[in-house]
Amino acid sequence: GMSTVPEVILCRFLGLRVAALSAITNMAAGLSAEAISHEHTKAMAPEGAGRIGRVLRRFLRDTAPR
């Protein structure tokens, strides 16, 4: 969400229609017992990308014109 929200705001300002998905790669400071690290974020990003890919493929399959 840290980059998604500003990007959506800008797109809407420019008159674009927007759909957005975000992958959470770590909890904010204090919301988890796990220490926040850049290494953990980098390790979790591919997992989130895979999940988003599955969501997008299903969405596109289910909404494709027939």
Backbone torsions as a table, in degrees:
resi	resn	phi	psi	omega
1	GLY	NA	-21.0	-175.4
2	MET	-63.9	-32.3	177.0
3	SER	-104.0	-24.3	-177.1
4	THR	-63.5	-46.8	-176.4
5	VAL	-61.6	-51.4	178.8
6	PRO	-61.2	-35.5	179.3
7	GLU	-66.2	-41.5	178.7
8	VAL	-65.9	-42.0	178.2
9	ILE	-58.4	-45.4	179.4
10	LEU	-64.3	-44.5	179.3
11	CYS	-60.5	-43.7	178.8
12	ARG	-64.3	-40.3	177.1
13	PHE	-58.2	-36.4	179.9
14	LEU	-83.7	1.9	176.4
15	GLY	86.1	11.3	-179.1
16	LEU	-84.4	148.3	170.8
17	ARG	-83.2	144.0	-172.4
18	VAL	-133.7	138.2	165.6
19	ALA	-129.6	136.6	-175.8
20	ALA	-137.5	146.4	171.9
21	LEU	-129.8	141.7	176.5
22	SER	-129.4	146.7	174.8
23	ALA	-108.4	128.9	177.4
24	ILE	-84.8	119.0	-177.9
25	THR	-101.0	-15.2	173.4
26	ASN	-164.0	159.3	177.3
27	MET	-82.9	152.4	178.3
28	ALA	-66.0	159.1	-179.2
29	ALA	-53.3	130.7	176.9
30	GLY	88.6	-8.4	-179.3
31	LEU	-95.1	-4.1	-179.5
32	SER	-145.2	153.7	177.0
33	ALA	-74.3	-17.0	-178.6
34	GLU	-76.9	138.4	177.1
35	ALA	-72.3	139.4	178.6
36	ILE	-78.5	131.9	176.6
37	SER	-145.6	152.6	177.8
38	HIS	-65.0	-35.4	-179.9
39	GLU	-62.3	-42.9	178.9
40	HIS	-64.4	-43.0	178.8
41	THR	-59.9	-46.3	179.5
42	LYS	-63.9	-35.0	179.9
43	ALA	-71.4	-32.9	-177.7
44	MET	-83.0	-22.9	-176.6
45	ALA	-58.3	-45.3	178.5
46	PRO	-62.4	-34.2	177.7
47	GLU	-64.3	-45.3	177.4
48	GLY	-63.6	-39.1	178.8
49	ALA	-62.6	-40.5	178.2
50	GLY	-63.1	-41.8	179.3
51	ARG	-66.3	-43.4	178.4
52	ILE	-62.9	-39.6	177.9
53	GLY	-59.6	-42.6	178.7
54	ARG	-65.3	-41.0	178.2
55	VAL	-62.2	-46.7	-178.9
56	LEU	-64.0	-43.5	179.3
57	ARG	-60.5	-43.6	179.3
58	ARG	-66.4	-43.4	178.0
59	PHE	-58.2	-47.6	-179.1
60	LEU	-65.4	-38.9	177.8
61	ARG	-64.3	-43.9	-175.5
62	ASP	-76.2	-20.0	-177.2
63	THR	-109.7	1.7	-179.5
64	ALA	-66.2	139.9	176.4
65	PRO	-61.1	144.3	-178.6
66	ARG	-113.5	NA	NA
